[in-house]
Structure formats: C-alpha cells, structure tokens
C-alpha cells in the first residue's frame, strides 16, 4: 500500500490523549493520531520519529502514526479487512501488542480477539478469516521482509498460496529480502 507521508520527524508540541501535534524542522505542524503505546512513549517537548500512514476517506484526511514499522504494517493489514476501518484497526493495536495480535490471528483465536474492546465475535471471525493466511508466518519476526518477498514472488507469476508456503518454508531469522526471495525461488523450482 503506497503512502504519501511515510514518516515524520520532529518535536512534540502537544499531546492530547492519542493525538499528537508534531512540528517538523521546516515549521510545519502535523496532527497525528497514534495508538496508545506510541502516545505514551513520546514526551511533550521531546523529539520523535513516527512511521505514518495518510488515510483519505469520506470522513476526511487523517494521519496515523506508529513508533515502529511493525505496528504500522499490522495496522495496514487490519485496514484491509472488510468493514474494518482505520479507527477500529487503531483501537485493536492500542489494546494488544503487535506480536500477540499476530499470534492470535495466525492461531485463529477468535475468542481472544473478541475480548478486545469494541471487537464483536463476528468482527474477530472476519479478521481471522481474511488475515490468517497472511499471518500463518507468525514465526517471521520481520513482516516487512515477509511482505516484500511475497509481493516479489506474486509479481513473478506465482499463486499467492504457493508463494506464502515457499516464503514460510525457507525463512530463517536474519535473512535479507533478496536472500529470502532467492531461497523461495529455489524451493518453488523443486516442486
């Protein structure tokens, strides 16, 4: 998913709940909506860097910010779930850490997900149904490498299911994207 503003670096002018006003060195002030943990990690008057996503919808334009790329990737995955918007995705991320959420989705823990505030059993089932294949790779620490490798294989013409299986099969911690793609291609050529 492409984004116009991938990150913002600056000084936190004001914190109001999970909304931050961040002034960049150029003097532009951005209003950024964050998950609870990110908001708690930054200090008013302090410097910060946030991984961001610009959401444009009928309701307006909102800039979402995250303390790390893992949270942002999880947020983007959650927003792909049908009838689950950015506000709900942010609420989910604010109530559980990213690793636990990925594990819950991968292990199809509908009951655990439905215990999160504002998440009904039907919504939890939809999250699991639509994202379980993506997160079957819960053993993969760096989801960015996983996604980049998967996208590369799909763009080369491999079916998504085969590409996922290959990436999961050959992944070893510490691999670079290029190594993972190369090993996955070897694996796929032997099938």
N, C-alpha and C positions, 0 to 999 in steps of 0.2 A: 504494500500500500504506500503510495507516494505521499510525501508531506511537504508543505511549503516551508515550514519553520521546524526544523528537526531538533533544534536545541537552543537554549537561551542561557547566557551567562551574564550575571550582573549582581547588583546589590538589592537585598530585600528591603523595600521601603516600608511595607506594612503587611501584617498577617491578620487575616480575619477568618477564623475557622480554617477551612481548607482552601481559601482563596488568598493568593499572594500577589502583591504588586512588586514587580521586579524592574529596576531601572538598569538599562544597559549602559555601556561606556559612552555610547552615542547620545544618551539622554532620552531615549525612547522608553516609556514605561509600559510594560505588558501586564495585563491581568491574567493570571494563570490559575486554573482550578487543578488542585492536586489531590492525591489520595492522602488519607490521614497521616500515615507514617512519614511521607515526604514532607508534609507541612510541619510535623513535629521535629524533623531533622534539621530544618533551616532556622536560622535566628534572624529576627528583625534587626536590620542594620548590618547584617553579615553578607558575605559573598556567597553565591550559589551557582551551580550549573544544573539545569534541568533538561532532560530529554523530553521533547514536546511533540504534541500532535494537534494540528489545527482541524477542528471539526466545523464543517459548514452544513447547516440544516435549515429547515423551515423555521425553527425556533431562534436561529441566529448563528453567530460565529463564536465559538468557544475554543480557547487554547488550553489544552490539558498538559500537565507537567508531571514528570516522574523522576525520582532520584537515581534510578538506574534503568538501563536498556531492557533488562529482563521484565520489569513491571510494564514498561511501555509495550513490549511485544505481547505480553499476556492480555493487556488492555485491548490491543488491536484485534487479537484473536477473539476475545469475548464480544467485541462490537460486530463481528461477522455473524454471530448467532442471530437467527431470525427473531424479530420483535424484541431484541435486547439492545437498547441504545447505550450511548456513552455514559450517561448518568448512572444507569444500573451497573454497567461494567466497572465504573469507578467505585461504586458502593461495594461491589464484590471484592475488589482489590483492597479496599480500605478495611475490610473486616477479616482478612486472612492473608498470610504471607504467600508470595508467589509460588514457592516450592510446594507448599501444602496444597494450594489450589490445583497445580499441575498434576500432582499425585492423585487428588480426589477425582479429577476429570478422567485421568488415564485409568484409574481403577473403578470407574463408573459408580462412584459413591454418591448416588442421588440423595440419599438420606442426609449425609454430611453437608452437601451443598444447600439442601433445602432448609437447613438450620441457620444459614446466614441470613441476617436481617433483610427483609424485603424480597427474598427469593422463595417463590412458591415451589411446590413439588413439580408442577408442570414445567416451570422455567428451568429447574435443575435437570429434569429429564431432557429438555431441549438442548441445554448446554452440553450434557454428556453425549447425546446422540450426534450433535453436529461437530463436536471437538474431540471425541475420544480417539479417533484415528490420528489426529494431529498430535495428541499428547500421549500416545502409546509409547512415545520415545521419552518417557519421564526420566529415564536414566541419562539422558543427554543434558548436561549442565548448561551448555551454551546454545540456547534455542535459535540465536541469530545464525550460527553456523549450520544448524539443522535446516532452518528455513531456506537459507541461501543455496545449500546443496540440493534440497528437494526441488526448488524452483529451477535450478540448472538442469536437473535430470528431466523434469517435465518439459522444459523448453527444448530438450533434445528429442522429445517424442515418446518418452517412457510414460506408461499409465501411472497415475498418482499412487495407486495402491502398491505397484511394483517398486516405484521409486522410494516410498516410505519404508518398505521392507528392506530394501538394499541399504539405505542410509542407517537404519537401526542395526542391521546385521554387522556392518563393518565399522561402526563408530567406536573410537577409543578416545578416552579423555585426553585433551591437549592437542587433538588434531586441528589442523587449519582447514578452512573451507576447501581449498584446492586438493588437499590430501584426501579429504572425505569424498569428494566427487570422483577422484581418480580410483579410489578403492571401491566405491559403489559401482562404477562403470565396469571394473574387473569382475565384480560379483554378478552383475547383470549379464555380462557376456558369457559367463559359465552356465547360465540357466537355459 
